[in-house]
Structures are given as C-alpha cells and as structure tokens.
Amino acid sequence: MWEYYDRRAAQGVRGVNHAVEYWTGLGVEVSVADIEAEADELVRALRGLAPARFVEVGAGPGTFTALLPGRGIALDQSDASLRILLAGPAQVPVVRADALSLPIPDQGVERVYATHIYGILGAEDRRALVSEAKRVARELVIVDAGRPAGVPAEHWQNRTLPDGSSWRIHRRHFEGPDLAAEVDGDVLFAGRFYVLIAA
Ligand SMILES: C[S@@+](CC[C@H](N)C(=O)[O-])C[C@H]1O[C@@H](n2cnc3c(N)ncnc32)[C@H](O)[C@@H]1O
C-alpha cells in the first residue's frame, strides 16, 4: 500500500476530477458540480475549527494541508508525495514517517488531522493510529470518505496506475455517525462524499 501511494504521487494533488473518477468507478452517479458543492461545505467546516498546533498524518501531496487551521507539520510515508506537497501552497514543514509511530513527544501538538488515511487502514492499524493520536494530541480530526448509496462500507479495490502496475487497496466508506461512534467523537460534517469527525 505504501508503494502504491508513493507511485501515485506522480499524478499530483487529488482534485475534483479524481474524486469524480473514483465515485463513478464505484457506480455512483456524480458530477463535478456535486463534488465541488460538497467540498465547499467540507472546507467551510474545516475552516470553522479553532486554529491549533497540528500534525497532519497521511498528508499525501497536500490535498487538504493548506486548508487546515493552525500551524503544523505534514507527515506521510511517501517521499514523492511530500515533495509535491512542498511545491504547493501549504507553508508547512514536512516529515517522512510512520503515522502509527509518530516522531512527536507526548502531547507535543494540539491536534492530529488524519486526512483520508483512517479508512485505508486495517483494524489493528486504525487502533494504533487513534492511540498514537491520543498520545501526541488532545484532539483527532478525521477527514474521510462518505458512503453514497450503493457503495460498500468496506472492501478491497483493484487499482491500476499509469505505469501499468496493479494494486489491491483496502477502503472503507463512512456514514458520519458511524465513524463518530467508532472513534468516540462528534460529527462536524457528514455528506455523501466526505465526512469530518472530531474526537
Ligand atoms: C488516500 S491517501 C490521502 C492523501 C491526502 N491526505 C488526500 O486526502 O488526498 C493516503 C495517504 O496516507 C499515507 N499513508 C498510509 N499509511 C501511512 C502510514 N502508516 N504512515 C504515514 N503515511 C501513511 C499514504 O502514503 C498516502 O499518501
């Protein structure tokens, strides 16, 4: 999975067109305008958070980084993704590390943002992510995939990259209240395509 995301970084920041392609591939009828409208709501909810010293885990190429209130660092295992992030608009330092073993002291930041990483992990790794977030911060904010009608809650997806390589990627899709209950948090935003939870 790590290698898949490192290679995928060559595609750059994940934009609305990638989102349309993703949901269409799962059989969801969706337009660019649908995704943009919901992404605007998600961004409004994110911007409504009080600024905090943060680490963003699973930052990837920086899809959300520049939108996150506060000052912090972006963390990912993928060197290629972090290079793209650094060339983008987010003015944050980056660190290449494992989100399940953060190079941050106990309570060293105020908030962990987990952007589209929780839902790609298996159960044991999810628990490790949450426990690591609790160790380093008092708040965990999760941005993840919603669950439009007809989309499975959890499955393995076959993916291919432009270099012709094939991959199996684990993916969950969430109803906001279910994810909030799972991490003992609150729903800040729950749409068809995005959920935002604070725990
Ligand atoms: C689905 S992508 C999300 C990227 C970006 N946040 C976004 O929303 O577009 C998941 C990211 O998590 C990273 N990742 C997965 N497991 C990780 C781990 N244990 N430690 C650090 N990064 C990890 C991958 O390299 C990838 O960049």
The ligand as an ORCA input file, in Angstrom:
! r2SCAN-3c Opt
* xyz 0 1
  C      -5.604      8.101      0.389
  S      -4.060      8.945      0.547
  C      -4.598     10.507      1.192
  C      -3.707     11.652      0.786
  C      -4.268     13.044      1.125
  N      -4.400     13.254      2.543
  C      -5.628     13.213      0.469
  O      -6.633     13.287      1.189
  O      -5.683     13.278     -0.763
  C      -3.392      8.154      1.998
  C      -2.002      8.653      2.356
  O      -1.619      8.036      3.595
  C      -0.247      7.687      3.506
  N      -0.014      6.614      4.492
  C      -0.615      5.410      4.557
  N      -0.194      4.730      5.640
  C       0.699      5.531      6.272
  C       1.454      5.398      7.466
  N       1.379      4.311      8.258
  N       2.273      6.414      7.815
  C       2.358      7.539      7.055
  N       1.647      7.733      5.925
  C       0.827      6.739      5.541
  C      -0.033      7.291      2.075
  O       1.316      7.376      1.703
  C      -0.921      8.295      1.346
  O      -0.203      9.450      0.993
*
